Amino acid sequence: MFKKLLPKEEKYFEDFKEMISHIEEMGKYVEILFSSDVPDQNNFLKMKPLEIRCDEISSKVTKRLNKTFITPFDREDIFALIKKLDDISDYLLGAASRVDTYNITKKIKYTDKLAAIVHRQVIELGVAIQDLKVKSINECKAVRDLESEADKYYQQAMKELFAEETDAIMLIKKKEILELLENLADKCQSTANVILAIFIKNS
């Protein structure tokens, strides 16, 4: 009975690594989707099973936290990290789903740049999580720097959108998609902040 209460440390790290691998794949599909002159909705369909798997991992980790007294680091940090990762997967799918829901048939200006930045952020987070037992401050800084780059593209995108788009309905659709991608960059940065906090607490 006592063994069941002991931490399965490797399990948590395995879950983090599996989850970020699925998110990296989702990030790749999002970049492909928004970089194409004619968006291919098949990329969205490929993402759905990955997002479902991320939900399953998040639920599994949460349940395990409720059953163990000892964890490899603060349970609040474990919960925060898994929740942040789940948020990224949700937002990735959400951004892609808008292309399908709104029947977007042409590339929206700057979405390719924002999607590429988010994909790069996710890759950096993947490296940080692979080395979660070691300090990966450089990766966390890279995610932050990329978020600042995303902010600049987003501001320019908004400026041009309101100056050039004459169809009010299309403006609303494009604006929401751009906002989702910018929010994704923010989500990646807040995830990096959680990882950095874990490093600091356990150094």
C-alpha positions in Angstrom: 0.0 0.0 0.0 2.8 2.4 0.9 4.4 1.9 -2.5 1.4 3.3 -4.1 1.9 6.6 -2.3 5.5 7.0 -3.3 6.2 9.3 -6.2 6.5 7.8 -9.7 8.9 10.5 -10.7 9.7 9.2 -14.2 6.0 9.0 -14.9 5.6 12.7 -14.6 8.5 13.5 -16.8 7.4 10.9 -19.4 3.9 12.5 -19.4 5.4 16.0 -19.9 7.6 14.7 -22.8 4.8 12.8 -24.5 2.5 15.8 -24.2 5.0 18.3 -25.6 5.8 15.9 -28.5 2.1 16.0 -29.5 2.0 19.8 -29.2 5.1 20.1 -31.4 3.4 18.0 -34.0 0.3 20.3 -33.7 2.5 23.3 -34.0 3.9 21.9 -37.2 0.5 21.5 -38.7 -0.5 25.0 -37.6 2.5 26.5 -39.3 1.8 24.5 -42.5 -1.9 25.5 -42.4 -1.3 29.2 -42.1 1.7 29.3 -44.4 -0.2 27.9 -47.4 -1.7 30.2 -50.0 -4.8 28.0 -49.9 -5.2 26.5 -46.4 -5.6 22.7 -46.4 -8.2 21.7 -43.8 -6.7 18.3 -43.6 -4.1 19.8 -41.3 -6.9 20.6 -38.8 -8.2 17.1 -39.0 -4.8 15.7 -38.2 -4.6 17.8 -35.1 -7.8 16.7 -33.4 -6.5 13.3 -32.2 -3.4 14.9 -30.9 -5.4 17.4 -28.9 -7.6 14.6 -27.5 -4.5 12.8 -26.4 -3.2 15.9 -24.7 -6.5 16.1 -22.8 -6.1 12.5 -21.7 -2.5 13.1 -20.4 -3.6 16.2 -18.5 -6.4 14.2 -16.9 -4.1 11.3 -16.0 -1.5 13.6 -14.4 -4.2 15.4 -12.4 -5.6 12.1 -11.1 -2.1 10.9 -10.2 -1.4 14.1 -8.2 -4.5 13.3 -6.1 -3.2 9.8 -5.3 0.4 10.5 -4.3 1.8 12.3 -1.2 5.3 12.8 -2.5 6.1 14.3 -5.9 9.3 15.1 -7.7 8.7 18.8 -7.2 5.8 20.9 -5.9 2.4 19.5 -6.9 1.2 23.0 -7.6 4.0 23.4 -10.2 3.2 20.0 -11.8 -0.4 21.0 -12.1 0.4 24.4 -13.4 2.8 23.0 -16.1 0.4 20.3 -17.3 -2.5 22.9 -17.4 -0.3 25.4 -19.4 0.6 22.7 -21.9 -3.1 21.7 -22.2 -3.9 25.3 -22.9 -1.4 25.5 -25.7 -2.9 22.4 -27.4 -6.4 23.8 -27.0 -5.4 27.1 -28.6 -3.5 25.4 -31.4 -6.6 23.4 -32.3 -8.8 26.5 -31.8 -6.8 28.6 -34.2 -6.8 25.8 -36.8 -10.5 25.2 -36.3 -11.4 28.8 -37.2 -10.0 28.2 -40.7 -12.6 25.4 -41.1 -15.4 27.1 -39.3 -15.0 30.5 -41.1 -14.3 28.8 -44.5 -11.0 30.7 -44.9 -9.8 30.0 -48.4 -6.9 32.4 -48.7 -3.9 33.1 -46.5 -4.3 35.8 -44.0 -1.5 38.3 -43.9 1.0 37.7 -41.0 -0.6 34.5 -39.8 2.3 32.6 -41.4 4.8 34.6 -39.4 2.9 34.2 -36.1 2.3 30.5 -36.7 6.0 30.0 -37.4 7.0 31.8 -34.2 4.6 29.7 -32.1 6.0 26.5 -33.7 9.5 27.7 -32.8 8.4 28.5 -29.2 6.9 25.0 -28.8 10.2 23.5 -30.0 12.1 25.5 -27.4 9.6 24.4 -24.8 10.2 20.8 -25.9 14.0 21.2 -25.3 13.4 22.7 -21.9 11.0 19.9 -20.9 13.4 17.3 -22.1 16.0 18.8 -19.8 13.5 19.5 -17.0 15.9 18.0 -14.4 18.6 20.4 -15.5 18.4 24.2 -15.9 17.3 25.2 -19.4 17.2 29.0 -18.9 18.4 29.7 -22.5 15.3 27.9 -23.9 13.0 29.9 -21.6 14.6 33.1 -22.7 14.3 32.2 -26.3 10.5 31.6 -25.9 10.2 35.1 -24.3 12.2 36.7 -27.1 10.0 35.0 -29.7 6.9 36.3 -27.9 8.2 39.9 -28.2 8.7 39.2 -31.9 5.1 37.9 -32.2 3.8 41.1 -30.5 5.4 43.2 -33.2 4.0 41.2 -36.1 0.6 41.2 -34.4 0.5 45.0 -34.0 1.5 45.4 -37.6 -1.1 42.9 -38.7 -3.9 44.7 -36.8 -2.8 48.1 -38.3 -2.9 46.8 -41.9 -6.1 44.7 -41.3 -8.1 47.7 -40.2 -6.6 49.9 -43.0 -7.2 47.4 -45.8 -10.1 45.1 -45.1 -13.4 46.5 -46.3 -15.6 43.5 -45.5 -16.7 43.9 -41.9 -17.5 40.2 -41.4 -14.2 39.1 -42.9 -12.4 41.7 -40.7 -13.9 40.1 -37.6 -12.9 36.6 -38.8 -9.3 37.6 -39.6 -9.0 39.6 -36.4 -10.1 36.6 -34.2 -7.6 34.3 -35.9 -4.7 36.7 -35.5 -5.7 37.2 -31.8 -5.7 33.5 -31.2 -2.2 33.1 -32.7 -0.9 36.1 -30.6 -2.5 34.6 -27.5 -0.7 31.3 -28.3 2.6 33.1 -28.2 1.6 34.5 -24.8 0.6 31.0 -23.6 4.0 29.7 -24.6 5.7 32.4 -22.7 3.7 31.8 -19.6 4.5 28.1 -19.9 8.2 29.0 -20.0 7.7 31.1 -16.9 6.4 28.0 -15.1 9.4 26.0 -16.2 11.7 28.7 -15.0 10.0 28.9 -11.7 10.5 25.1 -11.2 14.2 25.5 -12.0 14.6 28.4 -9.5 12.6 26.5 -6.7 14.6 23.3 -7.1 18.1 24.8 -7.8 
